[in-house]
């Protein structure tokens, strides 16, 4: 069974990744304790862990808040994602299973459907689906350590960025990249999958992939 600190860690991390806790929001120990029914001591332990991973910031005499990454942070993480996710995509191309491909096709289809009508709710939906798409590829690689690294470092950036900043051309390009990635996986072409993923992420230097 998970410890109280583990429960607090998963609760806060999930709230950050889902967007319930947004960049700059205070993360109050007493409210978390009330919501999950534990004392504040393990929450402090969880917050130290989350701060080390970049999810939150702990400020002297001000408590904790969700990290609001700078443009430099974003560039550095984008460059790191390009390397790590291209590597993961290359592995996935050789290991991906039929059910993994079905999941990617369905996520791509849902993003295409949502992009047809540019509403705020649909952009939020695309952002969430896009995160799932990228993490599904890493999961398909079968490399658990890679999944941990990307999940703990790069994934919060996917949540913080939004597709609402995209124009129609950039949105269409992103959707096209996803389709091409799926084609590379269908053919088992590691080089193609890696190249597309790297280009896809680097194209997001100022926006979301």
Backbone torsions as a table, in degrees:
resi	resn	phi	psi	omega
1	UNK	NA	141.8	-180.0
2	UNK	-66.9	146.6	175.1
3	UNK	-73.6	168.2	178.1
4	UNK	-61.2	-36.8	178.6
5	UNK	-65.1	-38.8	178.2
6	UNK	-64.8	-40.5	178.7
7	UNK	-62.6	-43.4	179.0
8	UNK	-64.6	-41.5	178.9
9	UNK	-58.9	-50.2	-178.1
10	UNK	-65.4	-37.1	-179.7
11	UNK	-64.4	-49.6	-177.5
12	UNK	-68.7	-43.2	179.4
13	UNK	-60.1	-44.1	179.3
14	UNK	-62.6	-39.5	-179.7
15	UNK	-66.5	-35.8	177.0
16	UNK	-69.2	-47.0	-175.9
17	UNK	-68.8	-28.3	178.8
18	UNK	-82.8	-13.7	-177.1
19	UNK	91.2	-0.6	176.8
20	UNK	-62.6	-42.7	170.2
21	UNK	-99.2	115.7	-175.2
22	UNK	-99.2	164.1	-180.0
23	UNK	-51.8	128.5	179.4
24	UNK	90.9	-14.4	179.4
25	UNK	-66.1	141.7	172.5
26	UNK	-72.5	141.1	174.5
27	UNK	-110.6	101.5	-172.3
28	UNK	-91.3	125.5	-177.5
29	UNK	-56.9	-43.6	-175.1
30	UNK	-65.1	-35.3	179.6
31	UNK	-72.7	-40.5	177.1
32	UNK	-63.4	-43.3	179.8
33	UNK	-59.1	-41.7	-179.7
34	UNK	-67.9	-39.7	-176.2
35	UNK	-69.8	-36.3	-176.9
36	UNK	-110.2	1.2	171.3
37	UNK	70.9	41.5	176.3
38	UNK	-131.7	171.5	178.8
39	UNK	-77.5	171.4	-175.9
40	UNK	-80.3	-21.2	-177.9
41	UNK	-60.5	-50.8	177.5
42	UNK	-65.4	-23.8	177.0
43	UNK	-67.2	-38.9	177.2
44	UNK	-62.9	-40.3	177.4
45	UNK	-61.9	-43.7	179.1
46	UNK	-63.1	-39.2	-178.9
47	UNK	-66.8	-36.3	176.4
48	UNK	-62.0	-40.8	178.6
49	UNK	-65.4	-43.9	-179.9
50	UNK	-67.5	-34.7	177.4
51	UNK	-66.3	-39.6	179.2
52	UNK	-63.7	-27.9	-178.8
53	UNK	-93.0	-3.3	175.2
54	UNK	91.3	6.0	-179.6
55	UNK	-75.9	-39.3	-178.7
56	UNK	-132.5	167.3	175.0
57	UNK	-119.9	137.7	176.5
58	UNK	-108.9	116.1	-174.5
59	UNK	-104.0	139.5	-178.4
60	UNK	-60.4	123.2	178.8
61	UNK	62.8	13.9	179.7
62	UNK	-126.5	-1.5	179.7
63	UNK	80.5	-156.0	-175.7
64	UNK	-112.9	149.8	174.8
65	UNK	-143.5	157.5	177.9
66	UNK	-66.9	132.8	-177.0
67	UNK	-61.6	139.0	175.4
68	UNK	-116.3	95.8	-170.9
69	UNK	-70.7	142.0	179.7
70	UNK	-77.8	172.8	177.5
71	UNK	-63.5	-33.7	176.9
72	UNK	-67.2	-42.4	175.3
73	UNK	-56.1	-44.8	-177.8
74	UNK	-62.0	-43.5	179.0
75	UNK	-63.2	-43.6	-178.9
76	UNK	-63.8	-42.3	-179.8
77	UNK	-69.7	-37.4	177.3
78	UNK	-60.7	-44.4	178.9
79	UNK	-64.3	-39.2	178.2
80	UNK	-66.6	-42.3	177.6
81	UNK	-60.7	-40.7	-178.4
82	UNK	-57.9	-40.6	179.5
83	UNK	-72.5	-52.0	-173.6
84	UNK	-67.8	-45.1	-176.0
85	UNK	-75.9	-29.9	173.6
86	UNK	-64.4	-41.9	176.3
87	UNK	-60.8	-46.8	179.7
88	UNK	-63.2	-39.3	178.9
89	UNK	-64.4	-38.1	178.0
90	UNK	-62.8	-41.8	177.2
91	UNK	-66.9	-44.2	-177.7
92	UNK	-59.4	-35.1	-178.7
93	UNK	-58.9	-29.3	-179.7
94	UNK	-91.7	-19.6	-173.0
95	UNK	-114.0	-10.9	-171.0
96	UNK	-61.3	141.4	-179.1
97	UNK	-101.5	164.5	-178.3
98	UNK	-58.6	-40.2	-179.3
99	UNK	-68.7	-30.0	175.8
100	UNK	-66.7	-43.7	177.7
101	UNK	-62.3	-39.9	178.0
102	UNK	-61.0	-41.1	179.0
103	UNK	-64.0	-43.8	179.7
104	UNK	-64.7	-40.6	177.8
105	UNK	-62.0	-42.4	-178.8
106	UNK	-67.3	-42.6	177.5
107	UNK	-62.7	-40.9	177.6
108	UNK	-63.3	-42.5	179.5
109	UNK	-62.2	-43.7	-179.7
110	UNK	-64.4	-37.6	176.6
111	UNK	-66.6	-41.1	177.5
112	UNK	-60.6	-43.6	-179.9
113	UNK	-62.4	-44.7	-178.3
114	UNK	-67.2	-32.2	-177.9
115	UNK	-73.4	-14.1	-178.2
116	UNK	-67.4	-26.0	179.9
117	UNK	-127.3	106.0	-172.8
118	UNK	-77.4	69.7	175.6
119	UNK	-101.3	162.5	178.5
120	UNK	-58.8	-44.4	-179.1
121	UNK	-61.3	-39.0	-180.0
122	UNK	-70.8	-35.7	176.0
123	UNK	-65.1	-39.1	176.3
124	UNK	-63.6	-39.1	179.0
125	UNK	-64.7	-43.2	179.0
126	UNK	-62.8	-41.5	179.3
127	UNK	-58.4	-44.2	-179.7
128	UNK	-68.2	-42.6	179.4
129	UNK	-66.0	-37.9	178.9
130	UNK	-62.1	-42.2	177.1
131	UNK	-59.8	-43.9	179.2
132	UNK	-64.2	-38.7	179.9
133	UNK	-60.7	-48.9	-178.2
134	UNK	-65.1	-43.5	-178.4
135	UNK	-71.2	-28.2	176.6
136	UNK	-66.1	-35.7	177.8
137	UNK	-65.6	-45.2	179.3
138	UNK	-64.0	-40.3	177.4
139	UNK	-61.2	-37.6	-179.5
140	UNK	-67.7	-20.3	178.0
141	UNK	-69.8	-22.1	-179.7
142	UNK	77.3	6.4	-178.9
143	UNK	-97.2	97.3	-174.8
144	UNK	-64.9	-36.1	179.8
145	UNK	-65.7	-40.0	178.3
146	UNK	-63.8	-41.9	179.0
147	UNK	-61.5	-39.7	178.7
148	UNK	-64.8	-44.6	-177.9
149	UNK	-62.7	-49.0	-178.1
150	UNK	-68.6	-40.5	-179.5
151	UNK	-63.4	-37.7	-176.5
152	UNK	-86.3	-22.1	-175.8
153	UNK	-111.7	-52.2	-173.1
154	UNK	-84.6	-31.9	-173.3
155	UNK	-61.1	-38.6	177.7
156	UNK	-58.3	-31.9	178.7
157	UNK	-67.1	-36.1	177.1
158	UNK	-61.9	-34.9	180.0
159	UNK	-74.9	-41.3	-176.6
160	UNK	-66.5	-37.0	178.2
161	UNK	-79.8	155.2	-176.0
162	UNK	-132.6	146.8	176.9
163	UNK	-74.9	-10.9	-179.0
164	UNK	-64.0	-14.8	178.0
165	UNK	-86.2	-4.3	-176.9
166	UNK	-80.7	141.9	166.5
167	UNK	-88.4	176.2	-173.3
168	UNK	-63.7	-35.2	-179.3
169	UNK	-68.2	-42.2	179.9
170	UNK	-68.8	-37.7	178.3
171	UNK	-64.6	-43.2	178.9
172	UNK	-63.3	-39.0	179.3
173	UNK	-64.4	-41.8	179.5
174	UNK	-63.0	-44.2	178.6
175	UNK	-62.6	-39.8	178.6
176	UNK	-64.0	-40.0	177.4
177	UNK	-59.8	-41.8	179.5
178	UNK	-61.4	-42.9	178.7
179	UNK	-63.4	-40.0	-180.0
180	UNK	-68.4	-35.6	175.4
181	UNK	-60.6	-44.5	179.4
182	UNK	-61.0	-41.5	178.0
183	UNK	-61.3	-40.4	178.8
184	UNK	-64.3	-39.4	177.9
185	UNK	-67.0	-39.8	178.8
186	UNK	-60.6	-33.7	-179.7
187	UNK	-89.2	-7.3	-178.0
188	UNK	66.8	30.4	-175.3
189	UNK	-95.4	99.3	-177.1
190	UNK	-63.9	-44.5	-177.9
191	UNK	-62.6	-43.6	179.3
192	UNK	-63.7	-47.3	-179.0
193	UNK	-60.6	-43.1	179.7
194	UNK	-63.9	-44.0	-178.0
195	UNK	-64.7	-43.8	-179.9
196	UNK	-65.2	-43.6	-179.1
197	UNK	-63.1	-43.4	-179.7
198	UNK	-62.2	-47.3	179.9
199	UNK	-64.4	-39.0	-179.5
200	UNK	-60.5	-44.6	-177.0
201	UNK	-76.3	-41.0	179.3
202	UNK	-64.6	-28.5	176.7
203	UNK	-67.5	-14.1	-179.1
204	UNK	-97.1	22.2	-175.4
205	UNK	-52.1	-32.3	-179.8
206	UNK	-112.8	-6.1	-176.8
207	UNK	-141.6	-171.2	-175.8
208	UNK	-86.6	146.5	175.9
209	UNK	-90.1	NA	NA
